[in-house]
Amino acid sequence: MEPYQIVPPPVPPPPPQPVPPPAQPVPPSSYYPVAGGGSLLNYLCFSADTHVTTLDGTKKRMDDLKINDWILSGNSENGNIGFSKVSSWIHKKPNLKAEFIKFSLKNGQHLKITKMHYIFKGNCKSKKGSFENLQMVFAQNVSIHDCLYTLNSKNELIETRILSIEMVEEKGIYAPLTETGTIIVNDIFASCYSNVDAKHLQFSLPSFTEFVKYISSFFNSGHISSSPFLKSFSNEYDLMPGFKFLANILKDVLPNKY
């Protein structure tokens, strides 16, 4: 007779585990911090009350700006001032809150700009008309000891000292893209975004012809003679080499619709 063996009872199966509900999508934030992760383009904006200068010399708020408007721009290599067409928007969110760096300058100008937006600074030691010390840097890398480049009464870019730098919160973020990649906002020289080489300003042929048509309308209506602002830009067309020559031959080169 074999010895008696104790057989252990079967192990019961584990109790069923509750299945967690699927993760709910996180609603988009209505706040737009300056610091933090995310795409670089998320940091390239101006405030809604920032002003640009239009072709007839009037000031237009950023939230009133439209695609195809011609606004004041500049050349970081030689300081020439001219006009460039707004080709698109990088960002335009009127209801979004954001943090901005606010620069207050000695000449009374102010600019609110997000920290990763490029702006042109100097060391406050350059001679008038010299741009050898001009640097394109993130706004967060501008210090109280730097200068920003602003327009003077003669429509020339000059260094202007910074009086204060502070953080502010505003509603609305705007980042227009001009065809030159640069923009003059509140009479202060800045870049439209971060990855543009703003040393050489270029215009495409369609944009050039639209500009010519716009100028022609001023001549035909007599607005040119009545606009002292346009007269003040003796180098207005320096941004487009050969402007006069091309204007004279456009009628022979372009289709009749132009």
C-alpha positions as CSV (number, residue, x, y, z in Angstrom):
1,M,0.0,0.0,0.0
2,E,1.4,3.3,-1.1
3,P,1.8,6.1,1.5
4,Y,-0.9,8.7,1.6
5,Q,0.0,12.0,-0.2
6,I,-1.6,15.4,0.5
7,V,-2.5,17.1,-2.7
8,P,-2.6,20.9,-2.4
9,P,-5.8,22.6,-3.4
10,P,-5.8,24.3,-6.8
11,V,-4.7,28.0,-6.8
12,P,-7.7,30.2,-7.5
13,P,-7.4,32.6,-10.5
14,P,-6.6,36.2,-9.6
15,P,-9.7,38.4,-9.3
16,P,-10.4,40.5,-12.4
17,Q,-8.6,43.8,-12.5
18,P,-10.6,46.9,-13.4
19,V,-9.7,48.4,-16.7
20,P,-8.7,52.0,-16.4
21,P,-10.8,54.4,-18.6
22,P,-9.0,55.8,-21.6
23,A,-7.1,58.9,-21.1
24,Q,-9.1,62.0,-21.8
25,P,-7.5,64.5,-24.2
26,V,-6.1,67.6,-22.4
27,P,-7.9,70.7,-23.6
28,P,-5.7,73.3,-25.2
29,S,-4.5,75.9,-22.9
30,S,-5.6,79.5,-23.3
31,Y,-2.3,80.6,-21.8
32,Y,0.8,81.0,-23.8
33,P,3.9,81.0,-21.5
34,V,7.2,82.4,-22.7
35,A,9.2,79.6,-21.0
36,G,8.8,75.9,-21.5
37,G,9.0,73.3,-24.3
38,G,7.3,73.0,-27.6
39,S,8.0,74.1,-31.1
40,L,10.3,77.0,-31.7
41,L,7.7,78.8,-33.8
42,N,5.4,78.9,-30.7
43,Y,7.5,81.7,-29.3
44,L,7.6,84.1,-32.2
45,C,5.0,86.8,-31.6
46,F,4.3,90.5,-31.1
47,S,1.4,91.9,-29.0
48,A,-1.8,93.1,-30.6
49,D,-1.1,96.8,-29.9
50,T,2.2,96.7,-31.7
51,H,2.2,99.2,-34.7
52,V,3.7,98.9,-38.1
53,T,4.1,101.6,-40.8
54,T,2.2,101.3,-44.0
55,L,3.2,102.6,-47.5
56,D,1.3,105.9,-47.0
57,G,3.1,106.6,-43.7
58,T,0.1,105.8,-41.4
59,K,0.5,103.5,-38.4
60,K,-1.5,100.3,-38.3
61,R,-2.0,98.0,-35.3
62,M,-0.9,94.5,-35.6
63,D,-4.4,93.2,-35.1
64,D,-5.6,95.3,-38.0
65,L,-2.8,94.1,-40.4
66,K,-3.8,92.1,-43.4
67,I,-2.0,89.8,-45.9
68,N,-0.7,91.8,-48.9
69,D,-0.3,95.0,-46.9
70,W,3.0,96.8,-47.6
71,I,4.8,97.7,-44.4
72,L,8.1,99.2,-43.4
73,S,11.1,96.9,-43.3
74,G,14.9,97.2,-43.3
75,N,18.2,95.7,-44.3
76,S,20.5,94.6,-41.4
77,E,23.6,94.8,-43.6
78,N,23.5,98.5,-44.6
79,G,20.5,99.9,-42.7
80,N,18.5,100.8,-45.8
81,I,14.8,101.2,-45.2
82,G,12.1,100.1,-47.6
83,F,8.7,98.4,-47.8
84,S,7.9,94.7,-47.9
85,K,4.7,92.9,-48.5
86,V,3.0,90.8,-45.8
87,S,2.9,87.3,-47.4
88,S,1.3,85.3,-44.6
89,W,0.9,84.8,-40.8
90,I,3.1,82.6,-38.7
91,H,0.7,83.1,-35.8
92,K,-2.5,85.1,-35.4
93,K,-4.4,84.2,-32.2
94,P,-6.5,87.2,-31.0
95,N,-7.9,85.5,-27.9
96,L,-4.7,83.8,-26.6
97,K,-3.0,85.1,-23.5
98,A,0.8,85.3,-23.5
99,E,3.8,86.5,-21.6
100,F,6.0,89.1,-23.4
101,I,9.2,90.8,-22.7
102,K,8.6,94.6,-22.7
103,F,11.5,96.8,-23.7
104,S,11.2,100.5,-22.8
105,L,13.7,102.7,-24.7
106,K,15.3,106.1,-24.0
107,N,13.4,107.7,-26.9
108,G,10.0,106.7,-25.4
109,Q,9.4,103.7,-27.6
110,H,8.1,100.4,-26.2
111,L,8.0,96.9,-27.7
112,K,6.4,93.7,-26.4
113,I,7.9,90.6,-27.9
114,T,8.1,86.9,-26.9
115,K,11.5,85.8,-25.6
116,M,12.4,83.5,-28.5
117,H,11.7,86.1,-31.2
118,Y,14.8,87.5,-33.0
119,I,15.5,91.2,-32.6
120,F,18.5,93.3,-33.6
121,K,20.7,94.7,-30.9
122,G,23.9,96.8,-30.7
123,N,26.5,97.6,-28.1
124,C,25.6,101.3,-28.0
125,K,29.1,102.2,-29.3
126,S,28.5,102.2,-33.1
127,K,28.9,105.4,-35.1
128,K,25.9,106.7,-36.9
129,G,25.4,104.8,-40.2
130,S,27.5,101.9,-39.0
131,F,26.1,98.4,-38.5
132,E,29.2,96.4,-37.8
133,N,28.1,95.8,-34.2
134,L,24.6,94.8,-35.1
135,Q,23.6,91.3,-33.9
136,M,20.4,89.3,-34.4
137,V,19.6,87.6,-31.1
138,F,16.7,86.2,-29.2
139,A,14.8,88.8,-27.2
140,Q,15.7,87.0,-24.0
141,N,19.4,87.6,-24.7
142,V,19.0,91.4,-24.8
143,S,20.2,93.1,-21.6
144,I,19.7,96.5,-20.0
145,H,23.2,97.4,-21.2
146,D,22.4,96.9,-24.9
147,C,20.8,99.1,-27.5
148,L,18.0,98.4,-30.0
149,Y,17.9,99.8,-33.5
150,T,15.2,102.4,-34.0
151,L,14.1,104.9,-36.6
152,N,15.0,108.5,-36.0
153,S,13.3,111.6,-37.4
154,K,15.3,111.2,-40.7
155,N,14.1,107.6,-41.1
156,E,17.5,106.2,-40.3
157,L,18.2,103.2,-38.2
158,I,20.2,104.2,-35.1
159,E,21.1,102.6,-31.8
160,T,18.8,103.6,-28.9
161,R,19.5,102.7,-25.2
162,I,17.2,100.4,-23.2
163,L,15.8,102.0,-20.0
164,S,14.0,99.0,-18.6
165,I,13.1,95.3,-19.3
166,E,10.0,93.7,-17.7
167,M,7.6,90.8,-18.1
168,V,4.0,91.5,-19.0
169,E,0.9,89.5,-19.9
170,E,-1.2,90.5,-22.9
171,K,-4.1,89.0,-24.8
172,G,-3.5,88.2,-28.5
173,I,-0.3,87.0,-30.3
174,Y,0.6,88.1,-33.8
175,A,3.6,87.1,-36.0
176,P,3.3,88.4,-39.6
177,L,5.8,87.2,-42.2
178,T,7.1,89.7,-44.7
179,E,8.8,88.8,-47.9
180,T,12.1,90.3,-46.6
181,G,12.0,88.4,-43.3
182,T,12.4,91.7,-41.3
183,I,9.9,94.2,-39.9
184,I,9.9,97.6,-38.2
185,V,7.5,97.5,-35.2
186,N,6.9,100.6,-33.1
187,D,9.8,102.1,-35.0
188,I,12.1,99.3,-33.7
189,F,14.0,96.9,-36.1
190,A,13.2,93.2,-35.6
191,S,13.0,89.9,-37.5
192,C,9.8,88.2,-38.4
193,Y,10.9,84.8,-37.2
194,S,14.0,82.9,-36.0
195,N,15.4,81.0,-39.0
196,V,15.7,83.7,-41.6
197,D,18.9,85.2,-42.9
198,A,17.9,88.8,-42.9
199,K,21.1,90.1,-44.4
200,H,19.8,90.2,-48.0
201,L,16.3,91.4,-48.9
202,Q,14.8,89.9,-52.0
203,F,11.5,90.4,-53.9
204,S,9.9,87.9,-56.2
205,L,8.7,89.1,-59.6
206,P,5.0,88.8,-58.8
207,S,5.5,90.8,-55.6
208,F,7.6,93.4,-57.5
209,T,5.0,93.9,-60.1
210,E,2.3,94.3,-57.5
211,F,4.4,96.9,-55.8
212,V,4.8,98.7,-59.1
213,K,1.1,98.7,-59.7
214,Y,0.6,100.1,-56.2
215,I,3.1,102.9,-56.8
216,S,1.5,103.6,-60.2
217,S,-1.9,104.1,-58.6
218,F,-0.3,106.7,-56.3
219,F,1.1,108.5,-59.3
220,N,-2.2,108.4,-61.2
221,S,-4.1,109.7,-58.2
222,G,-1.6,112.4,-57.2
223,H,-1.0,110.8,-53.8
224,I,2.8,110.7,-54.3
225,S,3.0,114.5,-54.5
226,S,0.9,114.8,-51.3
227,S,2.7,112.3,-49.2
228,P,5.8,113.8,-47.5
229,F,6.4,110.5,-45.8
230,L,7.1,108.8,-49.2
231,K,9.2,111.7,-50.3
232,S,11.4,111.3,-47.2
233,F,12.7,107.9,-48.3
234,S,15.4,108.9,-50.8
235,N,16.6,105.3,-50.7
236,E,13.2,103.8,-50.7
237,Y,13.9,101.6,-53.7
238,D,17.5,100.7,-52.7
239,L,16.1,97.4,-51.5
240,M,15.2,96.5,-55.1
241,P,18.3,97.1,-57.3
242,G,17.4,98.4,-60.8
243,F,14.0,99.5,-59.8
244,K,13.8,102.4,-62.3
245,F,15.2,100.3,-65.1
246,L,12.8,97.4,-64.5
247,A,9.9,99.8,-64.2
248,N,10.6,101.2,-67.6
249,I,10.7,97.8,-69.3
250,L,7.9,96.1,-67.4
251,K,5.3,97.0,-70.0
252,D,7.4,95.2,-72.7
253,V,8.2,92.1,-70.5
254,L,5.0,91.4,-68.6
255,P,1.6,90.3,-69.9
256,N,-0.9,93.0,-70.5
257,K,-2.8,92.2,-67.4
258,Y,0.0,93.9,-65.4
